[in-house]
Amino acid sequence: MSLWKKMVTALRGGASEVGEAIVDAQALRILDQEIRDADASMLAARNQLIQIKAKHKLSLQRVEEHDKNIANWEQKALAAMNKGEEALALECAEKVAELTALRDQEKLAADQFGVHVAKLTAQVIKAESQIKGLRQQTDMAKARDSVQKAQINAAAATGGANGRLETAVGSLARIKQRQDEQDARLEAADELTEVANGGDLERRLQDAGIGAKSGGAADVLARLKAQNQSGNAGQ
C-alpha cells in the first residue's frame, strides 16, 4: 500500500472513530428520536388499519344486504312459481343469480379485508409492544445514566474535598509545629533568665531538700502561732 493510501485509510479510520464517539455521546438522544420516528410510523399504520377496518365493515354490510335481497327475490320467485307464472319466476331467478354473483364477489373482498385486518392488527400490536418495551428500557437507561453522572460528580466532589481536607490538615500540622517551636524558645528564654538571676540554684537546692519554700500554708500557720504566743506572754 502506498503512503498516500495509508494516509487516506488513517484519516478514514480517524473519521470513523470520531463518528462513533459522537454517536456514543448522543446515544440516548438518537434513541429518543428513533422512538419518535417509530411512533410516527405506528400512527400511520394505525390510520391505515382504521381505513381497512372501515372498508371491511362496509363490505360485510353489503354482503348482508345482498343476502337480504337474494332471500327477497327467492321468495318472489317461489310465489310466481306457485301461481304458475313461470316467466316471472324465471326473471326473479335471474335476479337471484345476479345478486348471488355480486354477493359472492363482495364476500370475497370482505374475506380479503378480514385477512388484512387480522394480519395488520397483529403486526400493530407487536410493534406497539416492542416500542413500549424499548421506551421502558430507554427510561431505565436514562435513569442509570443520571445515577452514574451523579456518582461521577459525587466522586469528583469527594475527591476535591479530600484534597482540600488534606491541605488543611497539613496547614494545621505546620501551625502546631511552629507553636511548639515558639513555646520551646520561650521556655528556653525563661530558663536562661532564671539562671542569670540565681533562681536556678535555689530551685536545685529546694529540689535537693535544702531550704524550704516560704509563704506556704505551714509557714503562715507557724507565724500566726508565734505571734499569738508572744502576745500572751506580754500580758
PyMOL commands that set and color helices and strands:
alter all, ss='L'
color gray80, all
select helices_A, chain A and resi 3-25+27-82+86-196+199-207+217-234
alter helices_A, ss='H'
color red, helices_A
deselect
rebuild
show_as cartoon
